[in-house]
């Protein structure tokens, strides 16, 4: 199967700090990865599409300077939440594209105090 | 603007019976629909999909029905098993190319009662 991991699974940070979340495809190479955010009782919302070796494509309303995405290799994409604030507290999930399907990571719960 | 809606946040079904999960969408540009299953602390896993040129797709115990004129799809699980207890998300995209953006519903928590 296609396995995608995320690290960390949970993170608590102070307001104003930056947090990096890693998304790895463990047994396949992924040119394209996606980053989603899910608020409680809401749907998964696509934040950005990450392409290896090029700039990420952000969805409307997502601040690219706040949510930095780096897809430096075919198996790793990182999302850095810069200067985090309590309203950034959410569940962040990545997915990696393989053939025609998206395979999701287990998610990262971010809590900003 | 919630383009994909799952109006039932939760559903309880007796083991062995049929579970029916519903999903409505508003964007007529959507051409491909998927159902995902999610356990706590895990990412969504793909269950079944359907293209807009079909009205039914079946895979084992899972069948997805699409009513394009009503912009409605449903997932039928029969017979329901305790392991089916999870949150189910429907999702839609403009094509079946994997790099096409997925728009998700809010999910329905299915509980199978032994």
Interface residues (C-beta under 8 A of the other chain):
Chain A: X4 X6 X9 X32 X34 X36 X41 X42 X43 X44 X45 X46 X49 X59 X93 X95 X97 X98 X99 X100 X101 X102 X103 X104 X105 X106 X107
Chain B: X2 X4 X9 X36 X41 X42 X43 X44 X45 X46 X89 X96 X97 X98 X99 X101 X102 X103 X104 X105 X106 X107
